[in-house]
Amino acid sequence: MSKNWRRFEVTVPLQFNDGNPIPDEWIGKATREIAEQFGGAAFETQKIVGYWRHGGKWYLDTSVRIVVDLPESPKNRGWMKEFKARLKDQLQQLEIWMVSYRIEIE
């Protein structure tokens, strides 16, 4: 097993920026796409509520999170960045928040 691992957390909104709901199956499809690429992924059902401002307008988001742990590599990191760009486009978002950090698996 690789010694260098990275966790990616993708915060996925449950609404389009206009407030209309994103179909549940779209979020399931996004989770499955990661799982198919890397052999597994987790979907956190706890809702995350956030406020943010863009162009002088305030937005209220309710989101969920997709989590995947991957061996550290430029290829894996590149795939996740491309996934984020595709998801951002598909969900018509101004931004999709994705964080990653090093982890140790015992």
QUIMO-V345563 format. One record per pair of residues at least 4 apart in sequence whose C-alpha atoms are under 8 Angstrom apart, sorted by the first residue. I is the first residue (numbers start at 1). GAP is how many residues later the second one is. D is the distance in whole Angstrom. If there is no record, write none. Layout:
I	GAP	D
I	GAP	D
This chain:
2	69	6
3	68	8
3	101	7
4	67	6
4	68	5
4	98	7
4	99	7
4	100	7
5	64	7
5	65	6
5	66	4
5	67	5
5	97	6
5	98	5
5	99	6
5	100	8
6	63	6
6	64	5
6	65	6
6	66	6
6	94	6
6	95	5
6	96	4
6	97	6
7	60	7
7	61	6
7	62	4
7	63	6
7	93	5
7	94	6
7	95	6
7	96	6
8	59	6
8	60	5
8	61	6
8	62	8
8	90	7
8	91	6
8	92	4
8	93	7
9	56	6
9	57	6
9	58	5
9	59	7
9	89	6
9	90	5
9	91	6
10	55	5
10	56	5
10	57	7
10	74	8
10	86	7
10	87	6
10	88	4
10	89	7
11	52	6
11	53	6
11	54	5
11	55	7
11	85	7
11	86	5
11	87	6
12	15	8
12	51	5
12	52	5
12	53	6
12	54	7
12	84	7
12	85	8
13	9	8
13	48	6
13	49	6
13	50	4
13	51	6
14	7	6
14	8	5
14	9	8
14	47	7
14	48	6
14	49	5
14	50	7
15	4	5
15	5	5
15	6	4
15	7	5
15	46	7
15	47	7
15	48	8
16	4	5
16	5	6
16	6	6
16	75	6
16	76	7
16	77	7
17	42	8
17	75	7
17	76	6
17	77	8
22	4	7
22	5	8
22	69	7
23	4	7
24	4	6
25	4	6
26	4	6
27	4	6
28	4	6
29	4	6
30	4	7
30	57	8
31	4	6
31	10	7
31	11	7
31	12	7
31	35	6
32	4	6
32	9	8
33	4	6
34	4	6
34	5	8
34	6	7
34	7	6
34	34	8
35	4	5
35	5	4
35	6	5
36	4	7
38	32	7
40	28	7
41	25	7
41	26	6
41	27	5
41	28	8
42	24	6
42	25	5
42	26	6
43	21	8
43	22	6
43	23	5
43	24	6
44	20	6
44	21	5
44	22	6
44	23	8
45	19	6
45	20	7
46	18	6
47	15	6
47	16	6
47	17	5
48	13	8
48	14	6
48	15	5
48	16	6
49	11	7
49	12	6
49	13	5
49	14	6
50	10	6
50	11	5
50	12	7
51	7	7
51	8	6
51	9	5
51	10	6
52	6	6
52	7	5
52	8	7
53	4	5
53	5	4
53	6	6
54	4	7
54	5	8
70	6	7
71	5	8
72	4	7
72	5	7
73	4	6
74	4	6
75	4	6
76	4	6
77	4	6
78	4	6
79	4	6
80	4	6
81	4	6
82	4	6
83	4	6
84	4	6
84	12	7
84	14	7
85	4	6
86	4	6
87	4	6
87	9	8
88	4	6
88	5	5
88	6	7
88	7	6
88	8	6
89	4	7
